[in-house]
Amino acid sequence: MNTRPLTPRRYLRALAAWVLLLLAVSAAAVVLGAENIWAWDAWDKTRDVLTLRLYSVLTAAVVGAALALAGLAFQALLRNPLAEPYVLGVSGGAGLGVILSSLYLTAVAAPVFGFVGALVTVGVVYAVAQRRGRLEPYTLLLTGVIINAFYGAAIMLVTALASPERRGEIAYWMMGTISTFDPKWSLVAVVGGLALAAAVLFAFLAKGFNLVAVGEDTAGALGVPVNRLRLVTFVTASLVTGASVALAGPIGFVGLICPHLLRMALGPDHRRLVPAVACFGASLLVAADLATRLLEGIGGVAPPVGVLTAMAGGPFFIYLLRTRWRRKTEIR
Amino acid sequence: MATENRNPIAGDAYLAAEGLAFAYTPGEPVLRNLTVAVARGRLACVLGPNGCGKTTLLRMLVGLLVPSRGRVRLAGTPLEAYPPGSIARRVAYVPQETLAAVGFTALETVLMGRSPHTGALGFESSGDWHAAREALRRTDTERFAQRSLEDLSGGERQRVIIARALAQEPDVILLDEPTSFLDIRHQHGIYGLLRRLVTEEGKTVVAVSHDLSLAAAYADRLVLIDEGRVVAAGTPDEVIRPEVLSPVYETAVEVRTDEVTGRPYVLPRPPA
């Protein structure tokens, strides 16, 4: 795919294009929605709806960017194209942490416990399933299934022990929701800051991602501090996953769909993929959230955005498993 | 300090392992007090039975593994005294082939060899691209530039990986069994290329090999390792001898001389 050198000018030009896409999608998502609010006689109501829509757009953007970046990082470092926070069980671990924190401690600490849950899961997956730093595709699938089943059971247990009104809240939150009447602006700012920091950090690590994807010894011999890179990347990816789960619940497959669509378009070079994945992940989830609100306009009820991404992501996952991934590994 | 950094054992040694010891699991040493030195501008082949520590030695020579005892010196300076990442500008390592099907093209793969020379964000100058193109040319792989690595044959791919090592512009190239999985034409193609890099460009090349005759045909020096120690080191004529090889490989061998090249070659003689 690289037919010309990657220069700062080309890099910035591509970045600007991706940011423009995100801004365009975001603008559309603020303007459009379930109801027509463009009536001059009821400006107060219009303003309130616009504020909520702006909140949804910002939430979707930061969560989408965070999950897509985490997916890209896991795929690079585990050298497995199917690695993704949701599939790996990292989102489940974060979810359990968030639920435990909001039920028994304080909702304010939820992102911290989400991060702890995510990080513990990454540690377990890596300790149990990696061989020479690589996660074999089938091992990953099995490990993910088992870890997700475990967290599912733990979350059901916690839910069963909770009061009836909390049960409903937890069940709805677990579906992955963005549009809300209860905005948490400061949490959006925190997740946004983390996602932006992760994007900048990963942009600087992208050269190392490329080399580790080729092989650990190759990377090490080319001067990449592989162990430090792995630690920093796993902690960062866990951090943004935990924070975004605390904000919007476990939203699946964003971290799978975005990196793969962009790999098909841009090739495997992480230097180009990192900024693209951050902006495209944000745009995609903003668009998905807009879709839920437009569906609300048609059917009266907004489906949770996590349901939408899972319905699109499940078939996409099977497609990857059957075609792209199989074709490539068979050559090995 | 300056005097301490000077190499005490081999005057012309460019890359030297001094008394290396290492064990992956305690009590099962892979290397025991291994000492070997390679002079600049030589092609050296490391030989030895499976599991004798050849790959471990190679990984130590490029700093991927740190010995539990002993040290590696590059140009007289211990590896640990080099700033992080700077060894990669002087030593290139070609691991034993494992293909990661990531989808990088040959050109992208070779450009990765520029990574020790580029900045944090990995922007490439026209100089980097020139070095990559030049490396493709020297390995006769220009026509694969835009082809995906996994679409190439084993021999083509190995040449591209060697091109990546060349793009690093190193003084030393270490290769771990560069010709395993290759047919005889490509085996000789690779060793002929390594030979040219040594004689025409003054590179220092160390290759691990299982093929005694192939190594004897191309190398200036052979190093025979067994059970983590150097058993024999010297010219092919000094190392390729039945009394040296037979005990190490626990196989009777006959050594003959190739009348065309004058180099020795090995015929295994299994018990009847």
Chai-1 contact restraints between the chains, C-beta under 6 A:
chainA,res_idxA,chainB,res_idxB,connection_type,confidence,min_distance_angstrom,max_distance_angstrom,comment,restraint_id
A,N2,B,E108,contact,1.0,0.0,6.0,A-B,restraint_1
A,P5,B,E124,contact,1.0,0.0,6.0,A-B,restraint_2
A,P5,B,W129,contact,1.0,0.0,6.0,A-B,restraint_3
A,L6,B,F123,contact,1.0,0.0,6.0,A-B,restraint_4
A,L6,B,E124,contact,1.0,0.0,6.0,A-B,restraint_5
A,T7,B,F123,contact,1.0,0.0,6.0,A-B,restraint_6
A,P8,B,F123,contact,1.0,0.0,6.0,A-B,restraint_7
A,F204,B,A120,contact,1.0,0.0,6.0,A-B,restraint_8
A,K207,B,S115,contact,1.0,0.0,6.0,A-B,restraint_9
A,K207,B,G122,contact,1.0,0.0,6.0,A-B,restraint_10
A,A213,B,V102,contact,1.0,0.0,6.0,A-B,restraint_11
A,V214,B,A100,contact,1.0,0.0,6.0,A-B,restraint_12
A,G215,B,A100,contact,1.0,0.0,6.0,A-B,restraint_13
A,D217,B,L64,contact,1.0,0.0,6.0,A-B,restraint_14
A,D217,B,P95,contact,1.0,0.0,6.0,A-B,restraint_15
A,G220,B,L64,contact,1.0,0.0,6.0,A-B,restraint_16
A,A221,B,V62,contact,1.0,0.0,6.0,A-B,restraint_17
A,A221,B,Y93,contact,1.0,0.0,6.0,A-B,restraint_18
A,L222,B,A88,contact,1.0,0.0,6.0,A-B,restraint_19
A,L222,B,S115,contact,1.0,0.0,6.0,A-B,restraint_20
A,L222,B,P116,contact,1.0,0.0,6.0,A-B,restraint_21
A,G223,B,G85,contact,1.0,0.0,6.0,A-B,restraint_22
A,G223,B,A88,contact,1.0,0.0,6.0,A-B,restraint_23
A,G223,B,P116,contact,1.0,0.0,6.0,A-B,restraint_24
A,P268,B,V102,contact,1.0,0.0,6.0,A-B,restraint_25
A,P268,B,G103,contact,1.0,0.0,6.0,A-B,restraint_26
A,P268,B,F104,contact,1.0,0.0,6.0,A-B,restraint_27
A,R271,B,G122,contact,1.0,0.0,6.0,A-B,restraint_28
A,K328,B,A101,contact,1.0,0.0,6.0,A-B,restraint_29
A,I331,B,E150,contact,1.0,0.0,6.0,A-B,restraint_30
A,R332,B,L99,contact,1.0,0.0,6.0,A-B,restraint_31
